Amino acid sequence: MINIIKSGVGNIGSIVRVIQDLEIQFKIINHPEEINEKWKIILPGVGSFDSFIESLIKQKLYNKLRELVLSKNLPILGICVGMQALFLSSEEGKNTGLSILEGKCIKYKESNIKIPHMGWNKVKIIKNNPLIQDNENYFYFANSYHVLPKNNEIIIATTDHGYNFPSVIGYKNIYGSQFHPEKSYSQGLSLIKNFILKC
């Protein structure tokens, strides 16, 4: 039921273990011809924005992901840099993102906060969505940049780190979490399960 995109940067072991715990059928994707076009997509991301995008291009997954999400309406869940990559650009690098959503990624603007934003923080829902349903819960973050969508209507939840930033987004078949649900115990497992079964 799930295509897990392996970008070539970072370790996807944690997300694989969660999917196994949920007893959901999955496939690890390294090349576009491996994708099952009837299955949803999880796009885990670690490392820098540019290295992540460059890896997708090298593996010929960049254009394929755009086609599947924009033309064939396959549901996608981007995690951390995988969420940031759904947008047009990032202050972290020079490469163009997947441009599936309008907006960009910016570095935290407050000078008196700890960067990177590491550890557990509260996520507060501001818009109803089947992806995440507990009104407030804690999830594990590891990021120095966050998304700034052009359309605030796609923001499902926010988190306070010096100021409120978007930590969960959702628009039609497109979803993203800035935190790592695969490292967030039962509440993270619940979010991934919701994506697979309800989104």
C-alpha positions in Angstrom: 0.0 0.0 0.0 3.0 2.4 0.4 5.9 3.5 -1.7 8.7 4.7 0.5 11.1 6.9 -1.4 14.7 6.3 -0.7 16.4 9.5 -1.8 20.0 8.3 -1.4 20.7 10.7 1.5 19.9 9.6 5.1 18.5 6.5 6.7 14.9 5.4 6.2 15.2 2.5 8.7 12.9 4.3 11.3 10.0 4.8 8.8 10.4 1.2 7.5 10.1 -0.1 11.1 6.9 1.9 11.7 5.3 0.6 8.5 6.3 -2.9 9.5 4.8 -2.4 13.0 1.5 -1.4 11.3 1.7 -4.5 9.1 1.3 -2.5 6.0 2.6 -3.7 2.7 5.4 -1.4 1.4 8.1 -1.1 -1.2 11.4 0.8 -1.0 11.8 3.0 -4.1 15.2 3.8 -5.6 14.1 4.3 -9.2 10.9 5.5 -10.9 10.1 2.2 -12.5 9.9 0.6 -9.1 6.9 2.7 -8.0 3.5 1.1 -7.7 1.2 3.8 -9.1 -1.8 2.5 -7.1 0.0 3.0 -3.8 0.4 6.1 -1.7 3.9 7.8 -1.3 5.9 8.6 1.8 8.8 10.9 1.1 11.2 10.9 4.2 13.9 13.6 4.2 17.1 14.3 6.1 20.1 16.4 5.3 20.2 19.6 3.4 17.6 20.8 0.9 20.0 20.9 -2.1 21.5 17.4 -1.5 18.0 16.0 -1.1 16.7 17.5 -4.4 20.0 16.6 -6.2 19.5 13.0 -5.1 15.9 12.9 -6.4 17.1 14.2 -9.7 20.0 11.8 -9.9 17.7 8.9 -9.3 15.2 10.2 -11.9 12.5 10.5 -9.2 12.1 14.3 -9.3 9.9 14.5 -12.4 8.2 11.2 -11.6 7.0 12.4 -8.2 5.7 15.6 -9.7 3.7 13.6 -12.3 2.3 11.1 -9.8 1.2 13.8 -7.3 0.1 16.6 -9.7 -1.3 14.6 -12.7 -2.3 11.3 -11.1 -3.3 12.7 -7.7 -1.4 10.0 -5.7 -1.4 11.0 -2.0 2.0 11.9 -0.7 3.3 12.5 2.9 6.6 14.5 3.0 8.5 14.3 6.3 11.0 16.9 7.5 13.1 17.9 4.4 10.7 15.7 2.4 8.0 18.2 3.4 10.2 21.2 2.6 11.0 19.7 -0.9 7.3 19.9 -1.8 7.7 23.7 -2.1 9.3 26.0 -4.6 12.6 26.8 -2.9 14.6 27.0 0.4 16.9 29.6 1.9 19.1 26.6 2.7 20.1 26.1 -0.9 19.9 27.1 -4.6 18.0 24.2 -6.1 14.4 24.4 -7.1 12.1 22.2 -5.0 9.5 19.9 -6.4 7.2 22.9 -6.8 4.1 20.9 -5.9 3.0 23.6 -3.4 3.5 27.3 -3.6 5.8 28.8 -1.0 9.3 28.5 0.3 11.4 27.4 3.3 13.1 29.9 5.5 15.5 29.8 8.4 14.1 30.6 11.8 14.2 34.4 12.2 14.4 34.8 15.9 18.0 35.4 17.1 17.4 34.2 20.7 16.2 30.7 20.0 18.2 27.5 19.7 19.0 26.4 16.1 18.7 23.7 15.1 15.3 23.1 16.7 16.0 19.7 18.3 13.8 17.5 20.5 10.2 17.3 21.5 7.8 20.1 21.0 4.0 20.7 21.1 2.0 20.5 17.9 -1.3 22.4 18.0 -4.1 21.7 15.4 -5.6 24.8 13.8 -7.6 23.1 11.1 -9.5 19.8 11.1 -7.9 17.1 8.9 -7.9 13.3 9.0 -4.1 13.2 9.1 -3.8 14.4 12.7 -6.7 14.4 15.1 -5.3 14.8 18.7 -5.8 18.6 19.4 -2.4 18.9 21.1 0.5 16.5 21.3 4.3 16.3 21.3 6.4 15.2 18.4 10.1 15.0 17.7 11.7 17.8 15.6 15.2 18.2 14.1 15.2 21.2 11.8 16.8 24.6 11.2 14.3 25.7 8.5 10.6 25.7 8.2 8.1 26.1 5.4 6.3 29.4 4.6 3.3 28.6 2.4 1.9 31.2 0.1 -1.6 30.0 1.1 -2.0 29.8 4.8 -5.2 27.7 4.3 -3.0 24.6 3.8 -1.6 24.9 7.4 -3.2 22.1 9.6 -1.1 22.6 12.7 1.6 24.9 14.1 4.4 24.7 16.7 6.0 27.4 18.8 9.8 27.8 18.6 10.3 31.5 19.2 7.1 32.0 17.2 4.4 29.8 15.6 5.5 28.1 12.4 3.7 25.5 10.2 4.4 22.0 11.4 1.7 20.1 9.5 0.3 21.0 6.1 -2.4 19.5 3.9 -3.9 20.3 0.6 -6.0 17.8 -1.4 -3.7 14.7 -1.8 -0.6 16.5 -0.5 0.5 16.3 3.2 3.6 17.1 5.1 5.0 17.1 8.7 8.0 19.1 9.8 8.6 16.8 12.7 9.6 13.1 12.5 6.5 11.0 13.2 8.6 7.8 12.8 10.6 8.9 15.8 7.6 10.2 17.9 6.3 7.0 19.4 2.6 6.2 19.5 1.4 9.6 18.4 3.7 9.5 15.4 2.6 6.0 14.5 -1.0 7.2 14.7 -0.3 10.0 12.2 1.3 7.6 9.7 -1.6 5.2 10.1 -4.0 8.0 9.5 -2.2 8.9 6.3 -2.3 5.4 5.0 -5.9 4.6 6.0 -7.8 8.0 5.9 -6.0 10.4 3.6 
